[in-house]
Amino acid sequence: MNDSVSVRRERRKAGRTGCAVEATLSVIGGIWKPVILFHLLDGKLRFNALCRLVEAATPRMMTLQLRELEADGIVSRIVYPEVPPKVEYELTDLGRSLAPVLLSMRDWGERIQVADGGPELTVRCASSSTPSSKATAR
């Protein structure tokens, strides 16, 4: 059973500047959306699994972010008719097309953290879909 958003809203436009970067950020911008999308690069995840991976975000915030991503056609929500309810999230084709962007963001973030002389990372972003040796968890 798939009770995902049946009518997709009109995708947000780059209304202020007309710039394509603005259009991208209007869909994936913010603190939590890129992190959620990055974790979904590895495949389907249940809601609670996503919450465990993004501990700093409240369940309410995760729900809101996932709904927006679903409405923008980036994530699909699959509801299985069982008790207790089972809900999984996965990237759509459009969402999977963001993989190079997300991986580049991760790599750039790691470089800037090192350049800033920040504290050693206690958690590294990991995705099995990346060949990077830096993707191993510590």
C-alpha positions in Angstrom: 0.0 0.0 0.0 1.3 3.4 -0.9 -0.4 6.3 0.8 2.2 8.8 -0.2 1.2 12.3 -1.3 -1.1 11.6 -4.3 -1.1 15.1 -5.7 2.4 16.5 -5.9 2.5 20.2 -5.3 4.0 22.5 -7.8 7.8 22.4 -7.2 9.1 25.5 -5.6 10.6 28.0 -8.0 13.7 30.1 -7.8 11.5 33.2 -7.4 13.9 35.6 -5.8 17.0 35.3 -8.0 16.0 33.0 -10.8 19.2 31.1 -10.1 19.3 27.3 -10.4 21.2 27.1 -7.1 18.3 28.7 -5.4 15.9 26.2 -7.0 18.1 23.3 -5.7 18.2 24.8 -2.2 14.5 25.4 -2.1 14.0 21.6 -2.4 17.0 20.2 -0.4 18.0 23.2 1.7 18.2 23.3 5.5 20.0 21.3 8.1 18.1 18.0 8.0 17.0 17.4 4.4 20.5 16.8 3.0 21.4 14.5 5.9 18.2 12.5 5.5 18.8 12.2 1.8 22.4 11.2 2.3 21.3 8.3 4.6 18.7 7.2 2.0 21.4 6.8 -0.6 22.0 3.3 0.8 18.4 2.3 0.2 15.0 2.1 2.0 14.9 3.0 5.7 12.1 2.9 8.2 11.1 6.1 10.0 12.7 5.0 13.3 15.9 4.0 11.6 16.1 7.5 10.1 15.4 9.0 13.5 18.3 7.0 15.0 20.6 8.1 12.3 19.7 11.8 12.7 19.5 11.9 16.5 19.6 15.7 16.8 16.4 16.1 14.9 13.1 15.6 16.7 10.6 13.1 15.3 8.3 16.0 14.5 11.0 17.7 12.5 11.8 14.5 10.7 8.2 14.0 9.8 7.9 17.6 8.4 11.1 17.3 6.4 10.1 13.9 5.0 6.7 15.2 4.0 8.3 18.2 2.2 10.7 15.9 0.4 7.8 13.6 -0.6 5.7 16.5 -1.8 8.7 17.6 -4.0 9.0 14.1 -5.5 12.5 13.4 -4.0 11.4 10.7 -1.5 8.7 8.1 -1.7 6.8 6.8 1.3 5.7 3.2 1.4 3.1 2.1 4.0 2.6 -1.6 4.5 -0.8 -2.7 5.7 0.2 -4.4 8.9 0.0 -3.9 12.7 1.9 -2.2 13.9 2.2 0.0 10.8 5.4 -0.3 8.8 6.5 2.7 6.8 9.6 2.9 4.7 11.2 5.8 2.9 13.3 5.6 -0.3 14.7 8.0 -2.9 12.8 8.4 -6.1 14.7 8.5 -9.4 14.8 12.3 -9.0 16.1 11.9 -5.4 18.8 9.4 -6.6 19.9 12.0 -9.1 21.1 14.1 -6.1 23.8 11.5 -5.2 26.7 13.3 -6.8 25.6 16.6 -5.1 25.3 14.9 -1.7 28.6 13.1 -1.9 30.3 16.3 -3.0 28.8 18.1 -0.1 30.1 15.4 2.3 33.6 15.6 0.8 33.7 19.4 0.9 32.4 19.4 4.5 35.2 17.0 5.6 37.8 19.2 3.9 36.5 22.4 5.5 36.4 20.8 8.9 40.0 19.8 8.6 41.0 23.2 7.2 39.3 24.9 10.2 41.3 22.8 12.6 38.1 21.7 14.1 37.9 18.8 16.5 38.3 15.3 15.2 35.0 14.0 13.8 33.4 11.5 16.1 30.9 10.5 13.5 31.6 10.3 9.8 29.0 10.3 7.2 28.9 6.9 5.6 27.2 5.6 2.5 28.0 2.3 0.9 27.2 3.9 -2.4 30.5 5.8 -2.2 33.9 4.6 -3.0 35.5 7.0 -0.6 37.8 5.5 2.1 36.7 8.3 4.3 33.2 6.9 4.5 34.0 4.5 7.3 32.5 5.1 10.7 34.8 5.6 13.6 
